[in-house]
Amino acid sequence: RPARAEEILSGACDVLRAAGEAEWLATNTAILSESLYRQERFTEALEASATALEIAPPGHLTSRAIASRVHAKALARAEDALVVIDGGGRAVDAQVRCERVVSGRDRLHGLYES
């Protein structure tokens, strides 16, 4: 029931944003992006996953793993995605981003650093 999940997660994200809770906000936003993807709202899923990647703390594996997976899936399905946000918060060409994700060159930023 992705629509119900979206309803719950949207409210949770509002509360977390107001509280300034970055880790839980990033995680809930990443899960929200999955619910949007499952509703075949690929552009919105792409935007939500990019937001999760932007706000996730550098070493936060849970939010970054979920958001990166959804971001890659949504890139493959979003027909109007010409420019997207990469894991470092920079705007890049969607095809380039997708190629990076698929090839493994676009690791989850900060997770593999010592």
N, C-alpha and C positions, 0 to 999 in steps of 0.2 A: 504494500500500500504506500507507494512513493508520494502520493499527494498528501496523505496524512502525515507522513514523515516530514515533508516540506513545511507543512503548517506548524508542527511542533518545533522543528529546528529553526525556522525563521524567528519565532518568538524567543527561543533560547539565545539566538545570536544577538537579538536586540538587547536582552538583559546583560549578556556577557560584554557586549560593546560598551554599554553604559557603565559597567563595573570596571572596565579597563583590564579585563582578564584575557591576555593575548593567547595563551596556550589553548585554553578551552574554546575560545572564539575561533581560532584557526582550525581546531579539530571539528567543531560543529559546522563550520562553513565548508570544510572539505566533505563531510558527510552530507550536507545539504546539496553540494554539487553532484554527488552521486544520485540523490533522489531526483534532481532535475534531469540528469542524464537518463535515468530509467523511465522518465516521462517523455523522453525523446525531445527534450528542450535543450538541444545541444549547444546553442550559442549561450544560453543562460548558464548551463553547466560549465562551459568554458570560462565565462566571466567569474563565476563563483569559485572555481578551482584556482584561477589566477589570484583572486583576492586571498584565498587561504594560503597560497604560497607566499604572497607578499607579507602577510601579517604573522606567519609562523616564525617562531624563534629559530635561529639557524640550526640547532641540533634536535629539533622536535620531530622525531621519526614518525610518529603516528599521523600527525596532520600532513606532513610533507609526502609521505608514502601514499596516503589516500588521495590527496589533491593531485599529485603527479600522475597517478594512474587514471583518474577521471579526466584530467587535462589532456592526456594522450588520446584517450578514447574519444573525447569530444572533438579534438582536433580532426580526427579521422572522419567524423560524421557531420561537423558543422560546415555547411556549404558556403556561408558568408564570412568565414573567419579568414580574413586577410592579414590582420595584425593581431598578435596576442601578447600576453605578458609572460616572460620567462620566469624561472624560479628565483631569479635575482631581482625581479621587479622591473625589468627593462622590456620595452616594446620591441618585438622582433617579427619578422615575416613568419606567417603560420606554417608554411611548407618547411622552412628552415628549422623551426622549433620541433615540428613533427619528426623530421629526419634525425634531429639530435636525440629526441626521446627514444625513438625506435632503435637507433644505433647504440644507445647506452652512453653516448658522449655527454648527455645532459643529465648528470647524476643529481641526486637530491642534494641541492646546495647545502654545504656545511656538514653533511653526514659522514663524508669520507675524509674529512680533514682531521688532522691530529690535534 
